Amino acid sequence: MLDEAFKAITPEMIGYVAATLTTLSFLPQAIMTLKTRDTESLSLGMYSSFTLGVLLWLIYGICISDKAIIYANAVTFVLASSILSFKIYNTLRKKQKA
Amino acid sequence: MLDEAFKAITPEMIGYVAATLTTLSFLPQAIMTLKTRDTESLSLGMYSSFTLGVLLWLIYGICISDKAIIYANAVTFVLASSILSFKIYNTLRKKQKA
């Protein structure tokens, strides 16, 4: 019976569970950063690389028509690019003050 | 000519660049955590969810035979599961002390 249950698991299901888990694990940090707008502890270089990477994963998902990849990276991209915008805004404001 | 260059970009290339960027952006934090073994500021729940998610992405990549997904998530899984092991070890040791 367990064997039957395992056979019923499709790669698509695995992809969706994977997408949900990695997106969920990113959410609390993202929400906190968006609420407090405190981006002091974020590295601009690392975060730019992450956001661009997520955007390229999204484009890749669209290219190979893979819904799990599209879904995971679309949500993450919206959050990551918002955080990156705050980071850039804060960095520029700090430079103006200095 | 720029048009020709764009036409030469395959989805596979986009996937590899995406994989490299998201993996690279995770590296410095991972290396720092593995060096200091300080996992105090990591949430056990969030990190477990992330590590399991990355493992499922890896299985998904193997299922659909997608090299970019396999490569990105194999590297991230090794790092994330090592960090998670430290986190679990530190959490258990703290409980024993208390």
N, CA and C atoms of all chains as a GROMACS GRO file, in nm:
protein
  588
    1MET      N    1   0.082  -0.121   0.000
    1MET     CA    2   0.000   0.000   0.000
    1MET      C    3   0.086   0.127   0.000
    2LEU      N    4   0.196   0.123   0.079
    2LEU     CA    5   0.288   0.234   0.082
    2LEU      C    6   0.353   0.247  -0.056
    3ASP      N    7   0.377   0.131  -0.115
    3ASP     CA    8   0.436   0.124  -0.248
    3ASP      C    9   0.344   0.192  -0.351
    4GLU      N   10   0.215   0.163  -0.339
    4GLU     CA   11   0.114   0.224  -0.428
    4GLU      C   12   0.112   0.376  -0.410
    5ALA      N   13   0.122   0.417  -0.284
    5ALA     CA   14   0.121   0.560  -0.252
    5ALA      C   15   0.241   0.629  -0.315
    6PHE      N   16   0.356   0.565  -0.308
    6PHE     CA   17   0.478   0.621  -0.367
    6PHE      C   18   0.467   0.631  -0.518
    7LYS      N   19   0.402   0.527  -0.578
    7LYS     CA   20   0.386   0.526  -0.724
    7LYS      C   21   0.297   0.641  -0.770
    8ALA      N   22   0.206   0.683  -0.681
    8ALA     CA   23   0.113   0.790  -0.716
    8ALA      C   24   0.179   0.929  -0.712
    9ILE      N   25   0.299   0.936  -0.653
    9ILE     CA   26   0.369   1.065  -0.646
    9ILE      C   27   0.431   1.096  -0.782
   10THR      N   28   0.389   1.206  -0.842
   10THR     CA   29   0.443   1.246  -0.972
   10THR      C   30   0.556   1.346  -0.951
   11PRO      N   31   0.649   1.356  -1.048
   11PRO     CA   32   0.754   1.457  -1.038
   11PRO      C   33   0.694   1.596  -1.019
   12GLU      N   34   0.577   1.620  -1.084
   12GLU     CA   35   0.511   1.750  -1.073
   12GLU      C   36   0.477   1.783  -0.927
   13MET      N   37   0.425   1.682  -0.855
   13MET     CA   38   0.391   1.700  -0.713
   13MET      C   39   0.517   1.735  -0.633
   14ILE      N   40   0.625   1.662  -0.659
   14ILE     CA   41   0.752   1.686  -0.588
   14ILE      C   42   0.796   1.831  -0.612
   15GLY      N   43   0.785   1.875  -0.738
   15GLY     CA   44   0.822   2.011  -0.774
   15GLY      C   45   0.740   2.114  -0.698
   16TYR      N   46   0.608   2.090  -0.688
   16TYR     CA   47   0.522   2.185  -0.617
   16TYR      C   48   0.553   2.190  -0.469
   17VAL      N   49   0.578   2.072  -0.408
   17VAL     CA   50   0.610   2.070  -0.264
   17VAL      C   51   0.744   2.141  -0.242
   18ALA      N   52   0.841   2.114  -0.330
   18ALA     CA   53   0.973   2.180  -0.323
   18ALA      C   54   0.956   2.331  -0.333
   19ALA      N   55   0.878   2.375  -0.431
   19ALA     CA   56   0.853   2.518  -0.454
   19ALA      C   57   0.791   2.582  -0.330
   20THR      N   58   0.692   2.514  -0.273
   20THR     CA   59   0.622   2.567  -0.155
   20THR      C   60   0.719   2.579  -0.037
   21LEU      N   61   0.800   2.474  -0.014
   21LEU     CA   62   0.892   2.475   0.100
   21LEU      C   63   0.999   2.583   0.090
   22THR      N   64   1.065   2.594  -0.027
   22THR     CA   65   1.172   2.694  -0.037
   22THR      C   66   1.115   2.836  -0.036
   23THR      N   67   0.995   2.854  -0.095
   23THR     CA   68   0.933   2.987  -0.094
   23THR      C   69   0.890   3.023   0.048
   24LEU      N   70   0.827   2.928   0.118
   24LEU     CA   71   0.782   2.950   0.256
   24LEU      C   72   0.899   2.986   0.348
   25SER      N   73   1.012   2.919   0.329
   25SER     CA   74   1.126   2.942   0.418
   25SER      C   75   1.187   3.081   0.395
   26PHE      N   76   1.160   3.140   0.279
   26PHE     CA   77   1.211   3.274   0.246
   26PHE      C   78   1.115   3.383   0.298
   27LEU      N   79   0.986   3.346   0.312
   27LEU     CA   80   0.881   3.443   0.347
   27LEU      C   81   0.902   3.522   0.477
   28PRO      N   82   0.923   3.458   0.593
   28PRO     CA   83   0.930   3.535   0.719
   28PRO      C   84   1.037   3.643   0.717
   29GLN      N   85   1.157   3.608   0.665
   29GLN     CA   86   1.266   3.704   0.655
   29GLN      C   87   1.226   3.819   0.562
   30ALA      N   88   1.167   3.784   0.449
   30ALA     CA   89   1.125   3.884   0.351
   30ALA      C   90   1.022   3.978   0.410
   31ILE      N   91   0.922   3.923   0.478
   31ILE     CA   92   0.815   4.004   0.537
   31ILE      C   93   0.873   4.098   0.643
   32MET      N   94   0.965   4.044   0.726
   32MET     CA   95   1.026   4.125   0.829
   32MET      C   96   1.103   4.243   0.767
   33THR      N   97   1.182   4.214   0.663
   33THR     CA   98   1.260   4.320   0.597
   33THR      C   99   1.167   4.423   0.533
   34LEU      N  100   1.058   4.376   0.471
   34LEU     CA  101   0.966   4.469   0.405
   34LEU      C  102   0.891   4.555   0.508
   35LYS      N  103   0.863   4.497   0.626
   35LYS     CA  104   0.795   4.571   0.733
   35LYS      C  105   0.885   4.676   0.795
   36THR      N  106   1.006   4.632   0.836
   36THR     CA  107   1.097   4.723   0.906
   36THR      C  108   1.174   4.813   0.810
   37ARG      N  109   1.183   4.771   0.684
   37ARG     CA  110   1.263   4.840   0.581
   37ARG      C  111   1.410   4.853   0.622
   38ASP      N  112   1.450   4.768   0.718
   38ASP     CA  113   1.588   4.768   0.764
   38ASP      C  114   1.669   4.669   0.680
   39THR      N  115   1.758   4.723   0.595
   39THR     CA  116   1.835   4.638   0.505
   39THR      C  117   1.984   4.645   0.538
   40GLU      N  118   2.014   4.697   0.661
   40GLU     CA  119   2.153   4.719   0.702
   40GLU      C  120   2.238   4.591   0.691
   41SER      N  121   2.180   4.478   0.736
   41SER     CA  122   2.258   4.355   0.743
   41SER      C  123   2.259   4.276   0.611
   42LEU      N  124   2.201   4.335   0.506
   42LEU     CA  125   2.202   4.266   0.376
   42LEU      C  126   2.320   4.314   0.292
   43SER      N  127   2.386   4.220   0.223
   43SER     CA  128   2.494   4.258   0.132
   43SER      C  129   2.432   4.292  -0.004
   44LEU      N  130   2.464   4.414  -0.055
   44LEU     CA  131   2.408   4.458  -0.184
   44LEU      C  132   2.448   4.364  -0.296
   45GLY      N  133   2.576   4.324  -0.298
   45GLY     CA  134   2.627   4.235  -0.402
   45GLY      C  135   2.558   4.100  -0.401
   46MET      N  136   2.550   4.040  -0.281
   46MET     CA  137   2.488   3.909  -0.267
   46MET      C  138   2.341   3.913  -0.304
   47TYR      N  139   2.273   4.020  -0.258
   47TYR     CA  140   2.130   4.029  -0.282
   47TYR      C  141   2.099   4.057  -0.429
   48SER      N  142   2.184   4.135  -0.496
   48SER     CA  143   2.166   4.160  -0.639
   48SER      C  144   2.182   4.029  -0.716
   49SER      N  145   2.284   3.953  -0.676
   49SER     CA  146   2.312   3.825  -0.743
   49SER      C  147   2.195   3.728  -0.723
   50PHE      N  148   2.141   3.725  -0.601
   50PHE     CA  149   2.027   3.638  -0.572
   50PHE      C  150   1.905   3.677  -0.654
   51THR      N  151   1.873   3.809  -0.655
   51THR     CA  152   1.754   3.856  -0.725
   51THR      C  153   1.763   3.831  -0.876
   52LEU      N  154   1.882   3.859  -0.932
   52LEU     CA  155   1.902   3.833  -1.075
   52LEU      C  156   1.891   3.682  -1.104
   53GLY      N  157   1.948   3.602  -1.014
   53GLY     CA  158   1.940   3.456  -1.028
   53GLY      C  159   1.797   3.407  -1.029
   54VAL      N  160   1.715   3.460  -0.936
   54VAL     CA  161   1.575   3.420  -0.927
   54VAL      C  162   1.500   3.461  -1.055
   55LEU      N  163   1.531   3.583  -1.106
   55LEU     CA  164   1.469   3.629  -1.231
   55LEU      C  165   1.504   3.534  -1.346
   56LEU      N  166   1.631   3.492  -1.352
   56LEU     CA  167   1.674   3.400  -1.458
   56LEU      C  168   1.609   3.262  -1.443
   57TRP      N  169   1.591   3.216  -1.319
   57TRP     CA  170   1.519   3.090  -1.295
   57TRP      C  171   1.376   3.102  -1.348
   58LEU      N  172   1.316   3.220  -1.325
   58LEU     CA  173   1.179   3.244  -1.372
   58LEU      C  174   1.174   3.238  -1.524
   59ILE      N  175   1.270   3.305  -1.590
   59ILE     CA  176   1.276   3.303  -1.737
   59ILE      C  177   1.300   3.159  -1.785
   60TYR      N  178   1.390   3.088  -1.715
   60TYR     CA  179   1.418   2.948  -1.748
   60TYR      C  180   1.291   2.864  -1.737
   61GLY      N  181   1.215   2.884  -1.628
   61GLY     CA  182   1.090   2.810  -1.607
   61GLY      C  183   0.992   2.836  -1.721
   62ILE      N  184   0.985   2.962  -1.766
   62ILE     CA  185   0.895   2.997  -1.877
   62ILE      C  186   0.944   2.928  -2.006
   63CYS      N  187   1.078   2.930  -2.029
   63CYS     CA  188   1.137   2.866  -2.148
   63CYS      C  189   1.103   2.718  -2.156
   64ILE      N  190   1.116   2.646  -2.042
   64ILE     CA  191   1.092   2.502  -2.046
   64ILE      C  192   0.949   2.468  -2.002
   65SER      N  193   0.863   2.570  -1.990
   65SER     CA  194   0.722   2.554  -1.950
   65SER      C  195   0.706   2.468  -1.825
   66ASP      N  196   0.782   2.502  -1.720
   66ASP     CA  197   0.775   2.425  -1.596
   66ASP      C  198   0.705   2.508  -1.488
   67LYS      N  199   0.581   2.468  -1.459
   67LYS     CA  200   0.497   2.547  -1.370
   67LYS      C  201   0.553   2.561  -1.229
   68ALA      N  202   0.613   2.454  -1.174
   68ALA     CA  203   0.668   2.459  -1.037
   68ALA      C  204   0.779   2.565  -1.029
   69ILE      N  205   0.867   2.567  -1.129
   69ILE     CA  206   0.976   2.665  -1.130
   69ILE      C  207   0.921   2.807  -1.148
   70ILE      N  208   0.823   2.822  -1.236
   70ILE     CA  209   0.763   2.954  -1.259
   70ILE      C  210   0.700   3.006  -1.130
   71TYR      N  211   0.618   2.920  -1.067
   71TYR     CA  212   0.543   2.959  -0.948
   71TYR      C  213   0.638   2.998  -0.832
   72ALA      N  214   0.736   2.912  -0.806
   72ALA     CA  215   0.830   2.939  -0.696
   72ALA      C  216   0.906   3.069  -0.718
   73ASN      N  217   0.957   3.088  -0.840
   73ASN     CA  218   1.045   3.201  -0.864
   73ASN      C  219   0.970   3.332  -0.888
   74ALA      N  220   0.844   3.323  -0.933
   74ALA     CA  221   0.765   3.445  -0.950
   74ALA      C  222   0.740   3.508  -0.813
   75VAL      N  223   0.697   3.425  -0.716
   75VAL     CA  224   0.671   3.475  -0.581
   75VAL      C  225   0.800   3.530  -0.519
   76THR      N  226   0.907   3.452  -0.528
   76THR     CA  227   1.035   3.494  -0.469
   76THR      C  228   1.088   3.620  -0.535
   77PHE      N  229   1.070   3.630  -0.668
   77PHE     CA  230   1.121   3.748  -0.739
   77PHE      C  231   1.051   3.876  -0.694
   78VAL      N  232   0.920   3.871  -0.677
   78VAL     CA  233   0.845   3.989  -0.632
   78VAL      C  234   0.899   4.036  -0.497
   79LEU      N  235   0.916   3.940  -0.404
   79LEU     CA  236   0.966   3.973  -0.270
   79LEU      C  237   1.111   4.022  -0.275
   80ALA      N  238   1.196   3.945  -0.344
   80ALA     CA  239   1.340   3.978  -0.348
   80ALA      C  240   1.365   4.112  -0.415
   81SER      N  241   1.291   4.142  -0.523
   81SER     CA  242   1.317   4.268  -0.592
   81SER      C  243   1.266   4.387  -0.510
   82SER      N  244   1.159   4.366  -0.430
   82SER     CA  245   1.113   4.473  -0.341
   82SER      C  246   1.220   4.501  -0.236
   83ILE      N  247   1.274   4.395  -0.176
   83ILE     CA  248   1.378   4.410  -0.073
   83ILE      C  249   1.501   4.478  -0.134
   84LEU      N  250   1.537   4.435  -0.255
   84LEU     CA  251   1.654   4.494  -0.323
   84LEU      C  252   1.632   4.644  -0.348
   85SER      N  253   1.507   4.681  -0.383
   85SER     CA  254   1.477   4.823  -0.406
   85SER      C  255   1.499   4.904  -0.278
   86PHE      N  256   1.454   4.851  -0.164
   86PHE     CA  257   1.477   4.918  -0.036
   86PHE      C  258   1.626   4.931  -0.007
   87LYS      N  259   1.699   4.822  -0.035
   87LYS     CA  260   1.843   4.821  -0.010
   87LYS      C  261   1.911   4.930  -0.092
   88ILE      N  262   1.876   4.939  -0.221
   88ILE     CA  263   1.937   5.040  -0.309
   88ILE      C  264   1.899   5.181  -0.261
   89TYR      N  265   1.771   5.200  -0.227
   89TYR     CA  266   1.722   5.330  -0.178
   89TYR      C  267   1.797   5.370  -0.051
   90ASN      N  268   1.808   5.275   0.047
   90ASN     CA  269   1.880   5.303   0.173
   90ASN      C  270   2.028   5.334   0.150
   91THR      N  271   2.090   5.261   0.057
   91THR     CA  272   2.231   5.281   0.028
   91THR      C  273   2.255   5.420  -0.032
   92LEU      N  274   2.166   5.459  -0.125
   92LEU     CA  275   2.178   5.590  -0.190
   92LEU      C  276   2.156   5.703  -0.090
   93ARG      N  277   2.057   5.686   0.000
   93ARG     CA  278   2.026   5.788   0.100
   93ARG      C  279   2.142   5.808   0.198
   94LYS      N  280   2.205   5.695   0.232
   94LYS     CA  281   2.317   5.697   0.324
   94LYS      C  282   2.435   5.773   0.262
   95LYS      N  283   2.453   5.752   0.131
   95LYS     CA  284   2.562   5.818   0.059
   95LYS      C  285   2.538   5.967   0.052
   96GLN      N  286   2.410   6.006   0.031
   96GLN     CA  287   2.374   6.149   0.025
   96GLN      C  288   2.401   6.220   0.156
   97LYS      N  289   2.370   6.148   0.267
   97LYS     CA  290   2.389   6.203   0.401
   97LYS      C  291   2.537   6.220   0.434
   98ALA      N  292   2.618   6.129   0.385
   98ALA     CA  293   2.761   6.128   0.419
   98ALA      C  294   2.836   6.241   0.346
   99MET      N  295   2.321   4.221  -3.491
   99MET     CA  296   2.424   4.140  -3.426
   99MET      C  297   2.385   4.106  -3.283
  100LEU      N  298   2.325   4.206  -3.214
  100LEU     CA  299   2.278   4.181  -3.078
  100LEU      C  300   2.164   4.078  -3.084
  101ASP      N  301   2.086   4.090  -3.189
  101ASP     CA  302   1.975   3.999  -3.212
  101ASP      C  303   2.027   3.855  -3.228
  102GLU      N  304   2.137   3.843  -3.305
  102GLU     CA  305   2.200   3.712  -3.327
  102GLU      C  306   2.249   3.654  -3.194
  103ALA      N  307   2.310   3.743  -3.115
  103ALA     CA  308   2.364   3.700  -2.986
  103ALA      C  309   2.253   3.648  -2.896
  104PHE      N  310   2.138   3.719  -2.899
  104PHE     CA  311   2.025   3.676  -2.816
  104PHE      C  312   1.971   3.542  -2.862
  105LYS      N  313   1.972   3.521  -2.996
  105LYS     CA  314   1.921   3.396  -3.051
  105LYS      C  315   2.007   3.278  -3.010
  106ALA      N  316   2.138   3.306  -2.984
  106ALA     CA  317   2.232   3.200  -2.948
  106ALA      C  318   2.215   3.156  -2.802
  107ILE      N  319   2.141   3.236  -2.723
  107ILE     CA  320   2.119   3.202  -2.582
  107ILE      C  321   2.014   3.090  -2.574
  108THR      N  322   2.056   2.976  -2.519
  108THR     CA  323   1.962   2.864  -2.505
  108THR      C  324   1.903   2.866  -2.364
  109PRO      N  325   1.785   2.804  -2.346
  109PRO     CA  326   1.729   2.795  -2.210
  109PRO      C  327   1.828   2.730  -2.114
  110GLU      N  328   1.903   2.632  -2.164
  110GLU     CA  329   2.001   2.563  -2.080
  110GLU      C  330   2.103   2.661  -2.020
  111MET      N  331   2.152   2.753  -2.106
  111MET     CA  332   2.248   2.855  -2.059
  111MET      C  333   2.185   2.940  -1.950
  112ILE      N  334   2.061   2.984  -1.973
  112ILE     CA  335   1.991   3.066  -1.874
  112ILE      C  336   1.982   2.990  -1.742
  113GLY      N  337   1.950   2.861  -1.750
  113GLY     CA  338   1.941   2.777  -1.631
  113GLY      C  339   2.072   2.770  -1.556
  114TYR      N  340   2.183   2.755  -1.630
  114TYR     CA  341   2.315   2.747  -1.565
  114TYR      C  342   2.355   2.878  -1.499
  115VAL      N  343   2.328   2.990  -1.567
  115VAL     CA  344   2.361   3.121  -1.508
  115VAL      C  345   2.275   3.143  -1.384
  116ALA      N  346   2.146   3.107  -1.393
  116ALA     CA  347   2.056   3.119  -1.278
  116ALA      C  348   2.108   3.035  -1.162
  117ALA      N  349   2.145   2.911  -1.190
  117ALA     CA  350   2.196   2.819  -1.088
  117ALA      C  351   2.321   2.875  -1.022
  118THR      N  352   2.411   2.928  -1.104
  118THR     CA  353   2.536   2.984  -1.052
  118THR      C  354   2.509   3.104  -0.962
  119LEU      N  355   2.420   3.194  -1.007
  119LEU     CA  356   2.392   3.315  -0.930
  119LEU      C  357   2.326   3.286  -0.796
  120THR      N  358   2.223   3.201  -0.795
  120THR     CA  359   2.154   3.174  -0.668
  120THR      C  360   2.243   3.093  -0.573
  121THR      N  361   2.324   3.003  -0.629
  121THR     CA  362   2.415   2.925  -0.544
  121THR      C  363   2.524   3.016  -0.487
  122LEU      N  364   2.582   3.102  -0.571
  122LEU     CA  365   2.686   3.195  -0.527
  122LEU      C  366   2.637   3.288  -0.418
  123SER      N  367   2.513   3.334  -0.430
  123SER     CA  368   2.461   3.430  -0.332
  123SER      C  369   2.439   3.362  -0.196
  124PHE      N  370   2.426   3.232  -0.196
  124PHE     CA  371   2.406   3.156  -0.071
  124PHE      C  372   2.541   3.121  -0.006
  125LEU      N  373   2.647   3.113  -0.087
  125LEU     CA  374   2.779   3.068  -0.040
  125LEU      C  375   2.840   3.146   0.077
  126PRO      N  376   2.854   3.280   0.070
  126PRO     CA  377   2.924   3.352   0.177
  126PRO      C  378   2.861   3.328   0.315
  127GLN      N  379   2.726   3.334   0.320
  127GLN     CA  380   2.656   3.311   0.446
  127GLN      C  381   2.682   3.168   0.496
  128ALA      N  382   2.674   3.074   0.403
  128ALA     CA  383   2.695   2.932   0.438
  128ALA      C  384   2.836   2.909   0.490
  129ILE      N  385   2.936   2.965   0.421
  129ILE     CA  386   3.076   2.948   0.463
  129ILE      C  387   3.097   3.011   0.601
  130MET      N  388   3.040   3.130   0.621
  130MET     CA  389   3.054   3.195   0.751
  130MET      C  390   2.994   3.109   0.863
  131THR      N  391   2.875   3.057   0.838
  131THR     CA  392   2.808   2.974   0.940
  131THR      C  393   2.888   2.847   0.966
  132LEU      N  394   2.942   2.787   0.860
  132LEU     CA  395   3.019   2.662   0.877
  132LEU      C  396   3.152   2.688   0.949
  133LYS      N  397   3.208   2.806   0.926
  133LYS     CA  398   3.335   2.842   0.992
  133LYS      C  399   3.313   2.871   1.141
  134THR      N  400   3.216   2.960   1.169
  134THR     CA  401   3.194   3.001   1.308
  134THR      C  402   3.111   2.898   1.386
  135ARG      N  403   3.036   2.816   1.316
  135ARG     CA  404   2.942   2.719   1.374
  135ARG      C  405   2.838   2.789   1.462
  136ASP      N  406   2.822   2.918   1.437
  136ASP     CA  407   2.723   2.996   1.513
  136ASP      C  408   2.590   2.992   1.438
  137THR      N  409   2.492   2.922   1.495
  137THR     CA  410   2.362   2.907   1.429
  137THR      C  411   2.252   2.974   1.511
  138GLU      N  412   2.293   3.058   1.606
  138GLU     CA  413   2.199   3.123   1.699
  138GLU      C  414   2.088   3.198   1.626
  139SER      N  415   2.125   3.272   1.520
  139SER     CA  416   2.027   3.357   1.453
  139SER      C  417   1.945   3.284   1.345
  140LEU      N  418   1.966   3.151   1.334
  140LEU     CA  419   1.889   3.075   1.236
  140LEU      C  420   1.765   3.014   1.301
  141SER      N  421   1.653   3.017   1.228
  141SER     CA  422   1.532   2.953   1.280
  141SER      C  423   1.534   2.807   1.237
  142LEU      N  424   1.519   2.716   1.336
  142LEU     CA  425   1.523   2.572   1.306
  142LEU      C  426   1.412   2.532   1.209
  143GLY      N  427   1.292   2.586   1.233
  143GLY     CA  428   1.178   2.553   1.147
  143GLY      C  429   1.201   2.598   1.004
  144MET      N  430   1.244   2.724   0.988
  144MET     CA  431   1.266   2.780   0.855
  144MET      C  432   1.378   2.706   0.782
  145TYR      N  433   1.485   2.675   0.856
  145TYR     CA  434   1.599   2.611   0.793
  145TYR      C  435   1.571   2.466   0.754
  146SER      N  436   1.488   2.398   0.837
  146SER     CA  437   1.448   2.261   0.804
  146SER      C  438   1.364   2.262   0.676
  147SER      N  439   1.272   2.358   0.671
  147SER     CA  440   1.184   2.370   0.554
  147SER      C  441   1.266   2.401   0.428
  148PHE      N  442   1.365   2.489   0.441
  148PHE     CA  443   1.451   2.524   0.328
  148PHE      C  444   1.532   2.402   0.280
  149THR      N  445   1.593   2.330   0.376
  149THR     CA  446   1.678   2.216   0.341
  149THR      C  447   1.597   2.104   0.276
  150LEU      N  448   1.479   2.076   0.332
  150LEU     CA  449   1.391   1.973   0.273
  150LEU      C  450   1.346   2.017   0.134
  151GLY      N  451   1.315   2.145   0.120
  151GLY     CA  452   1.275   2.200  -0.010
  151GLY      C  453   1.384   2.183  -0.115
  152VAL      N  454   1.508   2.213  -0.076
  152VAL     CA  455   1.622   2.200  -0.168
  152VAL      C  456   1.642   2.052  -0.207
  153LEU      N  457   1.626   1.962  -0.109
  153LEU     CA  458   1.636   1.818  -0.138
  153LEU      C  459   1.530   1.775  -0.238
  154LEU      N  460   1.407   1.826  -0.221
  154LEU     CA  461   1.299   1.791  -0.313
  154LEU      C  462   1.323   1.850  -0.452
  155TRP      N  463   1.380   1.971  -0.459
  155TRP     CA  464   1.417   2.031  -0.589
  155TRP      C  465   1.520   1.941  -0.657
  156LEU      N  466   1.614   1.888  -0.578
  156LEU     CA  467   1.717   1.799  -0.632
  156LEU      C  468   1.653   1.672  -0.689
  157ILE      N  469   1.560   1.611  -0.612
  157ILE     CA  470   1.489   1.491  -0.659
  157ILE      C  471   1.409   1.525  -0.785
  158TYR      N  472   1.345   1.642  -0.782
  158TYR     CA  473   1.266   1.688  -0.898
  158TYR      C  474   1.356   1.701  -1.021
  159GLY      N  475   1.474   1.763  -1.002
  159GLY     CA  476   1.570   1.779  -1.112
  159GLY      C  477   1.612   1.645  -1.170
  160ILE      N  478   1.632   1.545  -1.081
  160ILE     CA  479   1.670   1.412  -1.127
  160ILE      C  480   1.554   1.349  -1.204
  161CYS      N  481   1.430   1.366  -1.152
  161CYS     CA  482   1.310   1.311  -1.218
  161CYS      C  483   1.293   1.365  -1.360
  162ILE      N  484   1.311   1.496  -1.377
  162ILE     CA  485   1.290   1.555  -1.510
  162ILE      C  486   1.422   1.569  -1.587
  163SER      N  487   1.530   1.508  -1.532
  163SER     CA  488   1.663   1.510  -1.596
  163SER      C  489   1.708   1.650  -1.635
  164ASP      N  490   1.697   1.743  -1.541
  164ASP     CA  491   1.736   1.881  -1.570
  164ASP      C  492   1.867   1.913  -1.496
  165LYS      N  493   1.975   1.923  -1.573
  165LYS     CA  494   2.108   1.939  -1.515
  165LYS      C  495   2.125   2.067  -1.432
  166ALA      N  496   2.067   2.178  -1.480
  166ALA     CA  497   2.082   2.305  -1.406
  166ALA      C  498   2.020   2.293  -1.267
  167ILE      N  499   1.902   2.232  -1.260
  167ILE     CA  500   1.834   2.217  -1.130
  167ILE      C  501   1.913   2.121  -1.041
  168ILE      N  502   1.964   2.012  -1.099
  168ILE     CA  503   2.041   1.914  -1.022
  168ILE      C  504   2.166   1.980  -0.964
  169TYR      N  505   2.241   2.051  -1.052
  169TYR     CA  506   2.367   2.112  -1.013
  169TYR      C  507   2.347   2.216  -0.902
  170ALA      N  508   2.250   2.306  -0.922
  170ALA     CA  509   2.226   2.412  -0.822
  170ALA      C  510   2.187   2.354  -0.687
  171ASN      N  511   2.096   2.258  -0.689
  171ASN     CA  512   2.042   2.208  -0.563
  171ASN      C  513   2.132   2.107  -0.494
  172ALA      N  514   2.217   2.038  -0.570
  172ALA     CA  515   2.312   1.945  -0.507
  172ALA      C  516   2.411   2.024  -0.421
  173VAL      N  517   2.468   2.132  -0.478
  173VAL     CA  518   2.563   2.216  -0.404
  173VAL      C  519   2.494   2.278  -0.282
  174THR      N  520   2.376   2.337  -0.305
  174THR     CA  521   2.305   2.402  -0.194
  174THR      C  522   2.265   2.301  -0.088
  175PHE      N  523   2.225   2.181  -0.129
  175PHE     CA  524   2.182   2.081  -0.030
  175PHE      C  525   2.298   2.039   0.061
  176VAL      N  526   2.416   2.019   0.005
  176VAL     CA  527   2.533   1.981   0.086
  176VAL      C  528   2.559   2.088   0.193
  177LEU      N  529   2.560   2.215   0.151
  177LEU     CA  530   2.584   2.326   0.244
  177LEU      C  531   2.472   2.340   0.346
  178ALA      N  532   2.347   2.340   0.296
  178ALA     CA  533   2.231   2.361   0.385
  178ALA      C  534   2.217   2.249   0.487
  179SER      N  535   2.242   2.124   0.446
  179SER     CA  536   2.225   2.014   0.540
  179SER      C  537   2.338   2.014   0.644
  180SER      N  538   2.459   2.061   0.606
  180SER     CA  539   2.567   2.073   0.705
  180SER      C  540   2.530   2.179   0.810
  181ILE      N  541   2.479   2.294   0.762
  181ILE     CA  542   2.439   2.400   0.853
  181ILE      C  543   2.326   2.353   0.945
  182LEU      N  544   2.229   2.282   0.886
  182LEU     CA  545   2.116   2.229   0.964
  182LEU      C  546   2.166   2.132   1.072
  183SER      N  547   2.267   2.050   1.038
  183SER     CA  548   2.323   1.957   1.137
  183SER      C  549   2.382   2.032   1.256
  184PHE      N  550   2.457   2.141   1.228
  184PHE     CA  551   2.513   2.224   1.336
  184PHE      C  552   2.401   2.282   1.420
  185LYS      N  553   2.296   2.331   1.352
  185LYS     CA  554   2.183   2.393   1.422
  185LYS      C  555   2.118   2.291   1.516
  186ILE      N  556   2.095   2.168   1.467
  186ILE     CA  557   2.033   2.064   1.550
  186ILE      C  558   2.125   2.028   1.667
  187TYR      N  559   2.254   2.014   1.638
  187TYR     CA  560   2.354   1.982   1.741
  187TYR      C  561   2.357   2.091   1.850
  188ASN      N  562   2.362   2.219   1.807
  188ASN     CA  563   2.364   2.331   1.901
  188ASN      C  564   2.236   2.338   1.984
  189THR      N  565   2.122   2.311   1.918
  189THR     CA  566   1.993   2.317   1.988
  189THR      C  567   1.986   2.208   2.095
  190LEU      N  568   2.032   2.087   2.060
  190LEU     CA  569   2.029   1.975   2.155
  190LEU      C  570   2.123   2.002   2.273
  191ARG      N  571   2.242   2.058   2.245
  191ARG     CA  572   2.340   2.085   2.349
  191ARG      C  573   2.290   2.192   2.447
  192LYS      N  574   2.220   2.291   2.390
  192LYS     CA  575   2.162   2.398   2.472
  192LYS      C  576   2.057   2.342   2.567
  193LYS      N  577   1.977   2.248   2.515
  193LYS     CA  578   1.871   2.185   2.595
  193LYS      C  579   1.931   2.103   2.709
  194GLN      N  580   2.042   2.035   2.680
  194GLN     CA  581   2.108   1.952   2.781
  194GLN      C  582   2.163   2.038   2.894
  195LYS      N  583   2.218   2.155   2.855
  195LYS     CA  584   2.276   2.248   2.952
  195LYS      C  585   2.168   2.308   3.041
  196ALA      N  586   2.052   2.332   2.984
  196ALA     CA  587   1.944   2.398   3.059
  196ALA      C  588   1.881   2.303   3.162
   0.00000   0.00000   0.00000
